[in-house]
Amino acid sequence: VVPSIQNKPAVKLWDNWINESDADGQLDFYGLQRLIARTIFESGECLVRFRYRRPEDGLNVPLQIQVLEPDYLDSSKFEDLKNGGYIQYGIEYDAIGRRVAYWLYKEHPGESSPKFRGLQSYRVPAEDIIHIYEKLRPGQSRGVPIFAPAMITTNDLDEYEEATLVRKAAEACITAVVETDDENTALGQVKTESDSTRKLEELSPGMVEYLSSGEKITFNNPPASTGYAEYVSARLHSIAAGIGITYQQMTGDLSQANYSSMRAGTLDFRREVEQFQWLTFIPMFCRRVMTIWLNTAAISSSIKSNIETDWTTPRWDWVDPLKDVRSETEELNTYRKSFSEAARERGYTPEKLAEEIAKDIAMFEKIGIPYPFVPNEEATAKMVESTLNLAKD
């Protein structure tokens, strides 16, 4: 999710800071976005902590972001405070229900560390923490993993597949049973177990053996297990519906899909993603980060803190490029979408894209080729002639 900052000095600072934003020094700002979104879907929520740095640390803006798993939150902490506030699930509220602090562990409670000295949480002011989760009901204080509606179904499918595997292994254990009164009779190569006198025999492919009088052989013929594929498919459809995506998106199985069904099936998914982007991720994370970043940059670099900023989400890939390009062209021609918005959706900066287009137009005019290039006999001949002249020069 890319910002459009209406201030050139701030844009330059931001472009440099996005590579320094990670407190762990491994990702850039957009890599942190992906990590946070993944954590929200997997764990239901994510904690982001602002880390203010010293001038000698050499950052363009003395601010970094630390991404924490929700396990760091001391969810066992409940307390009534003397000032009328209270602590619930490790979140501290004031007397009127505003979040004022978070109680975090110093180390991840599920990991061992040389510094680990027991589970001790400490208070962190709420202005230094972003608690990101999708709020599904009024008063909800913690997030819910996206797999929550499908957890029981997923577990049932796992147990079914394990039971099927055990059954198949059991079916292959016994090949044949020989009934005889002679203990020395054998069909194949005989092995004796070390802890008993029971004989184990191996039958080789194509082997022919004649039985003696009074002997009888019975081969194991287990019944075929039916309905496996149908059951698994039904369960996977149920899991995909619980998550909120299509079966094809979850499994990659396109055997039952066609162009129209794939295009129609992704519409609801795209709406869900766009709701998450604009109603959860951008207001909870992106705008909050930009506000803190501008305030910090205003102190350290003397830029304005009240700069107008817009956010643009990534564009969706085209299913039918020709039709989609025509559709977007109509939107631009009828002023339903701006050139800047169309450029930002593709990850370009509108100003840089316009400058590149201007340079391309000047370059094509210099060699006598119309821009944009329209393929026809006259234009093609002119382009070939200009190319040959350039080669001679």
C-alpha positions as CSV (number, residue, x, y, z in Angstrom):
1,V,0.0,0.0,0.0
2,V,1.9,3.0,-1.3
3,P,1.6,6.6,0.0
4,S,1.3,9.7,-2.2
5,I,2.9,12.6,-0.2
6,Q,2.2,16.1,-1.4
7,N,5.6,17.5,-0.5
8,K,8.9,16.9,-2.4
9,P,11.3,17.2,0.6
10,A,9.1,14.7,2.5
11,V,8.9,12.4,-0.5
12,K,12.7,12.2,-0.6
13,L,13.0,11.6,3.1
14,W,10.3,8.8,2.9
15,D,12.0,7.1,-0.1
16,N,15.2,6.9,2.0
17,W,13.4,5.9,5.2
18,I,11.4,2.9,3.8
19,N,14.7,1.0,3.6
20,E,15.6,1.8,7.2
21,S,12.2,1.3,8.8
22,D,12.6,-2.2,10.1
23,A,14.0,-2.4,13.6
24,D,15.3,-5.9,12.8
25,G,17.1,-4.5,9.8
26,Q,15.8,-7.2,7.4
27,L,12.8,-5.8,5.5
28,D,11.8,-2.5,4.0
29,F,8.5,-0.8,4.9
30,Y,6.5,-2.7,2.2
31,G,8.0,-6.0,3.4
32,L,6.8,-5.1,6.9
33,Q,3.3,-4.6,5.5
34,R,3.3,-8.1,4.1
35,L,4.6,-9.5,7.4
36,I,2.0,-7.7,9.4
37,A,-0.9,-8.8,7.1
38,R,0.3,-12.4,7.2
39,T,0.4,-12.3,11.0
40,I,-3.1,-10.8,11.2
41,F,-4.5,-13.6,9.1
42,E,-2.5,-16.3,10.9
43,S,-2.8,-15.1,14.5
44,G,-5.8,-12.8,14.2
45,E,-3.8,-9.7,15.3
46,C,-0.4,-8.1,15.2
47,L,1.5,-5.7,17.4
48,V,3.7,-2.9,16.0
49,R,5.9,-0.9,18.3
50,F,7.5,2.5,17.4
51,R,11.2,2.6,18.2
52,Y,12.7,6.1,18.5
53,R,16.4,6.3,17.7
54,R,19.2,8.6,18.6
55,P,20.7,11.1,16.1
56,E,24.1,9.2,16.2
57,D,22.3,6.1,14.8
58,G,22.5,7.8,11.4
59,L,18.9,7.3,10.2
60,N,17.3,9.8,7.8
61,V,14.4,9.9,10.3
62,P,15.1,8.6,13.8
63,L,12.2,6.2,13.9
64,Q,11.9,2.4,13.3
65,I,9.1,-0.1,13.4
66,Q,9.3,-3.3,15.4
67,V,6.7,-6.0,14.5
68,L,5.7,-8.4,17.3
69,E,3.6,-11.5,17.5
70,P,0.5,-11.1,19.6
71,D,2.0,-13.7,22.0
72,Y,4.0,-10.8,23.5
73,L,0.8,-9.4,24.9
74,D,0.3,-10.6,28.5
75,S,-3.3,-11.9,28.0
76,S,-3.4,-13.3,31.5
77,K,-3.2,-9.8,33.1
78,F,-6.5,-8.6,34.6
79,E,-6.6,-5.8,37.2
80,D,-8.8,-3.0,38.5
81,L,-6.8,0.2,38.9
82,K,-7.2,2.9,41.6
83,N,-7.8,5.6,39.0
84,G,-11.0,3.9,37.8
85,G,-9.3,2.2,34.9
86,Y,-8.7,-1.5,34.4
87,I,-6.5,-4.0,32.6
88,Q,-8.1,-6.7,30.5
89,Y,-6.2,-9.3,28.5
90,G,-3.0,-7.2,29.0
91,I,-4.6,-4.0,27.6
92,E,-4.9,-1.1,30.0
93,Y,-7.9,1.2,29.8
94,D,-8.6,4.5,31.5
95,A,-11.9,5.3,33.4
96,I,-13.8,6.1,30.2
97,G,-12.6,3.0,28.2
98,R,-9.7,4.5,26.2
99,R,-6.6,2.4,25.6
100,V,-3.7,3.9,27.5
101,A,-1.1,1.1,27.6
102,Y,-0.2,-2.4,26.7
103,W,1.5,-5.0,29.0
104,L,4.1,-6.8,27.0
105,Y,6.6,-9.6,27.8
106,K,10.3,-8.7,27.3
107,E,10.9,-12.0,25.5
108,H,8.6,-14.3,23.5
109,P,6.9,-16.6,26.0
110,G,7.4,-19.6,23.8
111,E,11.1,-19.3,23.2
112,S,14.2,-19.8,25.3
113,S,16.8,-17.0,25.5
114,P,19.9,-16.4,27.5
115,K,18.1,-13.2,28.8
116,F,14.9,-15.1,29.7
117,R,14.2,-14.7,33.4
118,G,10.6,-15.8,33.6
119,L,7.3,-14.4,32.3
120,Q,7.4,-10.7,33.4
121,S,5.4,-8.1,31.5
122,Y,6.0,-4.4,31.6
123,R,3.9,-1.4,30.7
124,V,4.2,0.3,27.2
125,P,2.2,3.5,26.5
126,A,-0.5,3.0,23.9
127,E,0.9,5.9,21.7
128,D,4.0,3.7,21.1
129,I,1.9,0.6,20.0
130,I,-0.3,-0.2,17.1
131,H,-2.7,-3.1,17.7
132,I,-4.0,-4.2,14.3
133,Y,-6.9,-6.6,14.0
134,E,-10.1,-6.9,12.1
135,K,-12.9,-5.7,14.4
136,L,-15.9,-7.9,13.8
137,R,-18.2,-6.9,16.7
138,P,-18.6,-3.9,19.0
139,G,-16.3,-4.0,22.0
140,Q,-14.0,-6.6,20.6
141,S,-10.5,-6.2,22.1
142,R,-8.6,-9.0,20.5
143,G,-8.4,-10.4,17.0
144,V,-9.6,-13.8,15.6
145,P,-7.5,-15.9,13.2
146,I,-9.0,-16.2,9.7
147,F,-8.9,-20.0,10.1
148,A,-11.1,-19.9,13.2
149,P,-14.4,-20.8,11.5
150,A,-12.8,-23.7,9.7
151,M,-10.6,-25.1,12.5
152,I,-12.9,-28.0,13.4
153,T,-13.4,-28.9,9.8
154,T,-9.7,-28.8,9.1
155,N,-9.0,-31.1,12.1
156,D,-11.7,-33.5,10.9
157,L,-10.1,-33.7,7.5
158,D,-6.7,-34.3,9.0
159,E,-8.1,-37.1,11.1
160,Y,-9.9,-38.6,8.1
161,E,-6.7,-38.6,6.0
162,E,-4.7,-40.1,8.8
163,A,-7.3,-42.9,9.3
164,T,-7.3,-43.6,5.6
165,L,-3.5,-43.9,5.6
166,V,-3.6,-46.3,8.6
167,R,-6.3,-48.4,6.9
168,K,-4.3,-48.6,3.6
169,A,-1.2,-49.6,5.6
170,A,-3.2,-52.3,7.5
171,E,-4.6,-53.6,4.2
172,A,-1.1,-54.2,2.9
173,C,0.2,-55.9,6.0
174,I,-1.3,-59.4,5.4
175,T,-0.9,-61.0,1.9
176,A,-1.9,-64.6,2.4
177,V,-2.9,-67.1,5.1
178,V,-1.9,-70.7,4.8
179,E,-3.9,-73.3,6.8
180,T,-1.9,-76.6,7.3
181,D,-1.2,-79.3,9.9
182,D,2.4,-79.5,8.9
183,E,4.5,-76.8,10.6
184,N,7.5,-77.4,8.3
185,T,5.6,-76.5,5.1
186,A,6.4,-73.1,3.5
187,L,5.4,-71.2,0.4
188,G,8.3,-68.9,0.1
189,Q,11.5,-67.8,1.8
190,V,11.1,-68.3,5.5
191,K,12.2,-65.9,8.2
192,T,11.8,-66.5,12.0
193,E,11.2,-63.6,14.3
194,S,13.9,-63.2,17.0
195,D,11.4,-63.0,19.9
196,S,9.1,-65.8,18.8
197,T,8.9,-69.0,16.8
198,R,6.4,-67.5,14.4
199,K,7.5,-67.8,10.8
200,L,7.3,-64.9,8.3
201,E,7.3,-65.8,4.6
202,E,7.9,-63.7,1.5
203,L,6.1,-64.3,-1.8
204,S,7.9,-63.2,-4.9
205,P,6.2,-62.0,-8.1
206,G,5.3,-64.8,-10.5
207,M,6.0,-67.5,-8.0
208,V,4.1,-70.8,-8.4
209,E,3.7,-73.2,-5.5
210,Y,1.8,-76.4,-5.2
211,L,0.1,-77.2,-2.0
212,S,0.2,-80.5,-0.3
213,S,-2.8,-82.5,0.6
214,G,-4.8,-80.9,3.4
215,E,-3.3,-77.4,2.9
216,K,-5.4,-74.4,2.1
217,I,-4.3,-70.8,1.2
218,T,-6.5,-67.7,1.6
219,F,-5.4,-64.3,0.1
220,N,-6.2,-61.1,1.8
221,N,-8.8,-59.2,-0.3
222,P,-9.7,-56.0,1.6
223,P,-12.7,-54.1,0.3
224,A,-11.9,-50.9,-1.7
225,S,-12.5,-47.7,0.2
226,T,-14.8,-45.5,-1.8
227,G,-15.8,-41.9,-1.5
228,Y,-12.4,-40.6,-0.5
229,A,-12.0,-38.0,-3.3
230,E,-15.6,-36.8,-2.8
231,Y,-15.3,-36.4,0.9
232,V,-11.9,-34.5,0.7
233,S,-13.3,-32.2,-2.0
234,A,-16.4,-31.4,0.1
235,R,-14.3,-30.7,3.2
236,L,-11.9,-28.5,1.2
237,H,-14.8,-26.5,-0.2
238,S,-16.1,-26.0,3.3
239,I,-12.7,-24.9,4.6
240,A,-12.4,-22.4,1.7
241,A,-15.8,-21.0,2.4
242,G,-14.9,-20.6,6.1
243,I,-11.8,-18.7,5.3
244,G,-13.5,-16.5,2.7
245,I,-11.8,-17.6,-0.5
246,T,-12.7,-19.8,-3.4
247,Y,-11.8,-23.5,-3.6
248,Q,-9.6,-22.8,-6.6
249,Q,-7.6,-20.1,-4.8
250,M,-6.9,-22.3,-1.8
251,T,-6.0,-25.5,-3.6
252,G,-4.9,-24.4,-7.0
253,D,-7.2,-27.1,-8.5
254,L,-8.7,-25.5,-11.7
255,S,-10.1,-28.7,-13.1
256,Q,-13.7,-27.6,-12.4
257,A,-13.2,-24.0,-13.3
258,N,-13.5,-22.0,-16.5
259,Y,-12.8,-18.4,-17.5
260,S,-16.3,-17.1,-16.5
261,S,-16.4,-18.9,-13.1
262,M,-12.9,-17.9,-12.2
263,R,-13.6,-14.2,-13.0
264,A,-17.0,-14.2,-11.2
265,G,-15.6,-16.2,-8.2
266,T,-12.9,-13.7,-7.5
267,L,-15.3,-10.7,-7.2
268,D,-16.4,-11.4,-3.7
269,F,-12.8,-12.2,-2.7
270,R,-11.6,-8.9,-4.1
271,R,-14.4,-7.0,-2.2
272,E,-13.3,-8.7,1.1
273,V,-9.7,-7.8,0.4
274,E,-10.6,-4.2,-0.4
275,Q,-12.7,-3.9,2.8
276,F,-9.7,-5.2,4.8
277,Q,-7.4,-2.7,3.1
278,W,-9.5,0.4,3.4
279,L,-11.4,-0.3,6.7
280,T,-8.7,-2.1,8.7
281,F,-5.1,-2.0,7.4
282,I,-4.9,1.6,6.1
283,P,-6.6,3.4,9.1
284,M,-5.1,1.2,11.8
285,F,-1.5,0.9,10.4
286,C,-0.7,3.1,7.4
287,R,-2.2,6.3,8.5
288,R,-0.9,5.9,12.1
289,V,2.6,5.2,10.9
290,M,2.5,8.2,8.6
291,T,1.3,10.5,11.4
292,I,4.1,9.4,13.7
293,W,6.7,9.5,10.9
294,L,5.7,13.1,9.9
295,N,5.8,14.3,13.5
296,T,9.3,12.7,13.9
297,A,10.5,14.0,10.6
298,A,9.2,17.5,11.4
299,I,11.4,17.6,14.5
300,S,14.5,16.0,13.0
301,S,14.4,17.4,9.4
302,S,12.3,20.6,9.8
303,I,9.6,19.6,7.4
304,K,5.9,20.2,7.8
305,S,3.9,17.7,9.9
306,N,0.5,18.5,8.4
307,I,1.3,17.2,4.9
308,E,-1.6,15.8,2.9
309,T,-1.1,12.1,2.1
310,D,-3.2,9.6,0.1
311,W,-2.8,5.8,0.0
312,T,-3.1,3.6,-3.1
313,T,-3.6,-0.2,-2.9
314,P,-2.0,-2.5,-5.4
315,R,-3.9,-3.1,-8.7
316,W,-5.5,-6.4,-9.4
317,D,-3.9,-8.4,-12.3
318,W,-6.0,-8.5,-15.4
319,V,-7.8,-11.7,-16.3
320,D,-8.5,-10.5,-19.8
321,P,-5.9,-7.8,-20.5
322,L,-7.5,-6.5,-23.7
323,K,-11.0,-6.0,-22.2
324,D,-9.6,-4.6,-18.9
325,V,-7.3,-2.1,-20.7
326,R,-10.3,-0.9,-22.8
327,S,-12.4,-0.6,-19.6
328,E,-9.7,1.4,-17.8
329,T,-9.3,3.6,-20.9
330,E,-13.0,4.4,-20.8
331,E,-12.7,5.3,-17.1
332,L,-9.9,7.7,-17.9
333,N,-11.7,9.2,-20.9
334,T,-14.9,9.7,-18.9
335,Y,-13.0,11.2,-15.9
336,R,-14.0,8.3,-13.6
337,K,-10.4,7.7,-12.7
338,S,-7.4,10.1,-12.7
339,F,-4.1,9.3,-14.4
340,S,-2.4,9.7,-11.1
341,E,-4.6,7.0,-9.5
342,A,-4.1,4.6,-12.4
343,A,-0.3,5.1,-12.2
344,R,-0.3,4.5,-8.4
345,E,-2.3,1.3,-8.8
346,R,0.6,0.0,-10.9
347,G,3.2,1.0,-8.3
348,Y,4.4,4.0,-10.3
349,T,4.9,7.5,-9.0
350,P,2.7,9.7,-11.3
351,E,5.3,12.5,-11.6
352,K,8.1,10.1,-12.6
353,L,5.8,8.2,-15.0
354,A,4.8,11.5,-16.7
355,E,8.4,12.5,-17.0
356,E,9.3,9.2,-18.6
357,I,6.4,9.5,-21.1
358,A,7.6,13.1,-22.0
359,K,11.1,11.8,-22.6
360,D,9.8,9.0,-24.7
361,I,7.6,11.3,-26.8
362,A,10.6,13.6,-27.4
363,M,12.8,10.6,-28.4
364,F,10.2,9.2,-30.8
365,E,9.7,12.7,-32.4
366,K,13.4,13.1,-32.9
367,I,13.6,9.9,-35.0
368,G,10.2,10.6,-36.7
369,I,8.1,7.8,-35.2
370,P,4.6,8.7,-33.9
371,Y,3.9,8.2,-30.2
372,P,2.1,6.1,-29.1
373,F,3.1,3.8,-31.9
374,V,0.2,2.8,-34.2
375,P,1.1,-0.2,-36.4
376,N,0.3,0.5,-40.1
377,E,2.3,0.2,-43.3
378,E,3.3,3.9,-43.4
379,A,4.4,4.1,-39.8
380,T,6.3,0.8,-40.0
381,A,8.1,1.9,-43.1
382,K,9.0,5.2,-41.5
383,M,10.3,3.4,-38.4
384,V,12.5,1.1,-40.4
385,E,13.9,4.0,-42.4
386,S,14.6,6.0,-39.2
387,T,16.2,2.9,-37.6
388,L,18.5,2.4,-40.6
389,N,19.5,6.1,-40.6
390,L,20.4,5.8,-36.9
391,A,22.5,2.7,-37.6
392,K,24.4,4.6,-40.3
393,D,25.1,7.5,-38.0
